[in-house]
Structures are given as structure tokens and as C-alpha cells.
């Protein structure tokens, strides 16, 4: 399966995912991400910076960082050793809005499906979806951010199936864990840090397109109330930055 990712064509990313498409895939990801067979990660720009600086993987994370350092967000859902890879592929493929995305690449044989969709403006691709299905593997990668055309050859060498899962697992390993309640909520939340030795000092709120919509300093307490009633109802990502510079990201839903 690794070789399939070497077929990635020239792609550039800037801007954000189409909101309706993003929400659709978020529901798909929520449906499967907690199942034992799946590896899931959401990377904001700051969390990606932390992941890229780790030495957990001895391979080309630094090179990957140089390629997609200007991402708004990166979502990964991957599974291997499953029996439903192709049916998952078909389910996810049906969610792609054909009126907003163009087919950039398709690879198909008896055992494997690889599909890439992109939304572009002039010479820039603004949104990208990568989908792979085999009888026992599944990969979904959604990008939002900023890539340069000349860097895509590097991206194609890095994003084989093993690298995708390794990136997701590395993210899980280095991310700071915290709790948020109630969730969903009306805009008033309690944040609780699980590591008292490295407390949060900065909170950023990122929308579903990877754009930062709010930022505020925190008191550095183990538990702290956060008021986000000024934000419209919807789904967001809360990103904490700790005293030691580590990053944690959690989804949150605000209702009115």
C-alpha cells in the first residue's frame, strides 16, 4: 500500500475546507474514531509544530514540517487489519460534494482504491481530501492550510499508509490531555488539566476550518472556568498551550 502514496500528484493547499463538507466528514470521523481498530488525530498548526519537533519518529518529520508548516488543520482517520476497508471507502466517498471538489487522482484495481479530491482557485488548491481503501485498510486525510506546489513531491514520499498512522500515533503520544465539561455546552465550560506539573497558560479556539477565532490567557490553575458565549453556536476545537509549550486539542460544541 505504501507505493500507492508515491503516486500523489502536484497539489497546493491554502485556505480552509468547505464548511458543509467539513461537517459531513466530522460526523463520519466521530462515528468511527473511538473504535479500537482506528487511529485518529486532529492537528492544529501549533500541535503540528510540537509533533514535528519530537524525536519519537526517526524518519522525515522535519521534512514533513517544512512541507506543510502552514497548515490550518490536519485530520487523520486510519485503520488496518480490518475486514471493512472497501465498504468504509465507499461510505466516505459518497460524502464528497462533487459540485465543490474536483477529482485530482484516482487509482483503482481489484484490491485497492485511492482517491484524491481538491478544491482550487487559479493555481492554488484550497482544500484536499485523500481517501484510501483496501479489503483490510482504510485511510482518510483532510487538509486545510497552505502548501506550495514545489513541495508536493516531498509530501507524496511521506504520506504512505505507515506514515499516516505513525503521524497520528505520534500526535496522540505528545498531545497534552485535558477535560472539558459540559460538552456540548452553552458557552460556559470548565477546563481541567490532568498534568499538575505542566499547567495551561493559553487557550485558543479554532473553528472547523482551522481558523483561530479566539485567544485568551489562562490563570495557570488545574481547573478554570472559560466563557465562550461570544462565539456563535457550532463545533470548535479548544487548544491549550502549557507552561512548557506542549499543546492539547479537544473538540467542543456550543449551543444557544
N, C-alpha and C positions, 0 to 999 in steps of 0.2 A: 504493500500500500504506500510505502514511502515514495516510491518512484512517481506515483501519480501527482504528488505535490510539486515535482520538478517541472510539471507542465504549466504552472501558473504563468499567465500572460502578463504583459505590461499593464500595470494598474496604478493609479494615483488616487489618494484619498484626501479630501478636505471637507470641512463642514460636518453635518450630522445626519443620522438616519432619519428617514421619513417617519413622522410620529406614528401614523397608523400602523406601518409595517413593524416599527419597533415594539409597540404594544402587543401586536399579534405574536411576535416571536417571544416576548417576555412571558406571555401566557403559556406558550409551548415549553419554554425553559422551566417555568415554575412547575409544570406538570411532571417533569422527569428529573429535575436536578437532585432531588433528595433520595432517589432510588439508588441502592447500593452499587449497581453496575455503572453508574455515571460519575464522571468527574466534571465539576463545574467551577468556573471562576469568572468574576467580573473585575476588570482592571480599570480604574480611573487613571488619568495621566500621572498623578503623584504616586499611586500604588505601583504603577508600572516602573517608575523610576527606582523605587525600592527593590522591586524584583530584579531589575536589570543589574543592580549593584551587588547582589548576593553572589556567593561563590558556591551555592548549592549545586548548580549545574556547571560542569567544566567546559561546556560547549559554547556556542556563539551567542550568549545572551547580550554581551556588549555590542556585538554587531547588530543584533536584533534591535537593541535600544537605539542605535544610530539610525536604523531604518524607519522605525515608527515612533520616534520620540515625541512627535507632536500629536499623538492620538487624543481624541476626546474621550473615547471609551473603547474597550475591547471585551466582548463576551464570548465565552467558550463553553460548549457543552459537548462532551465526548464520552464514548463507551466502547469497550472492546469485550471480547468473549461473551457476546450476546447472540441471541438467535433471531433478533428482530431488526437488524440493521437496515435492510432494504425497506421494510414497512415504515420504519421511522423516517427514512429518507423521503418516501412518498408523502407521508403526513406533513413533514416540514416543507417540502417543495410546493405543496398546494397552498401554503400560506404566503408565498411571494407574490406581491402585486405586479402583474405583468404590465400594467399601464404606467408604472413608475420606474420599473427596473428593466434593463436590457440584459439579454444573455451574453455574457462575456466569454464563457468557455463551457463546453460540455464534453465529458469523456464517459463512454459507456461501453461495457462488454457484458458477457454473461454473468459476471460476478460482481462488477463494480460500477458505481455511479459517482461521478464527480461533476459538480455544477457550481459555476460562479456567476452571480448576478451583480450588476453595477448600475448606479445612477450617476450620470455625468453631466457636467456643464463645460462646454467647449473642450479644452484639452485636459480637464481635471475630472477624476472620478470622485464624486462626493459621498457615495455610500457603497458598501460592499457586503455581500453575503457569500460565504463559502460553505458548501454542503457536500458531504461525502457519505455514501452508504455502501456497505458490502453485506453479505449474508450475516456476518458476525461483528461488524464495526460500524460506528456512526460518529460523525464529527459535524458540528455546526459552529462556525466562527462568524461573528458580526463585528465589523469595524466601523468606527466613526473617528474622523480626525484629519490628519494631514500627512500624506505620503508624496514623495517626489517620484516622477516617472523613472528616473535613473536608478532608483533604489530597489525596484521591484525584483530584479534578478536575485538580490540578496534575500528578499522575503520568500521567494519561491524555493530557495535552498533550505530555509529554516523551517518552513511550516509543513513538514511531513507529519504523519499521524502521531509518531512518538514525541515529536517536539511540541505538538499542540497539547498533548496530555501532560507532558513534563512542565510546560509553562503553567498550566492550570494547577498542578500539584505544588509547584514552587510557590505560586501565589498563595495557596492555602497555608503553606508552611510558614511564610514570613508575615502574613497579614495579622494585625492586632485584632483580637476578639473583643467584642463588647455587646451589651444587651441594650435594646430599645423597647420601651413599653409606654402606653399600649400601642400596638401596631396591628391594624390601622388605628389612627387616632385623629383627633380634631385639630391638631397642630401644636398641642402641648405634650411633650414627651419627657420621659425620664431616661437619661443615658447612664448606664452603669458599666464601668471599666472592670475587666476581670483580672488585670495585672496591676496591683497596687504599687509596684516598683517603677512603673513607667506610665504615668497618668496623662490623659489627653489635655492638650492646651489649645487646639484649634479645631473648629468644626466648619466643614464646607458642605453645602447642599448642591447636588448635581442633578440636573433633570435627566429624563430618559434618553436625551440626545447627546449626553456627555457634556453639556454646558453648565458651568458653575452659575448658580442663581442666587447664592447667599454665602456669606462667610462671617464667622464671629469667633471671638476669643472665648475660651472656657476658663473656669477658675482653677482647674487642676485637681478637682475633687474626685473621689471614687464614684460618686453619684451626683448628677446635676440635672436640674430641670432645664429644658430647652423649649422656647416658644417660637413656632414657625407659622403662626396664624396669618402672617402677611403673605404667605405663598398660596397660590390657587390650589384647589383640590386636584389631586393627581398622585402619580407614583414618582418617587425620587430615590436618590442614593444619598445616604449620610456618610460623609468621610471624616474620620477623626485622624488628627496628627498628634503624636505623643511627644513628650519632652525629649525623648531620644530620637525623634524623627521617623518613627515607624508609623505605618498607615493601616487603618482599618476601614472597611466599607460595608455598609448594610443597606438593604432596601427598606423603604418606609412608604406607607400610603397615608395621604392626608385627605380627610373628607370634611365637607362643610355641612 
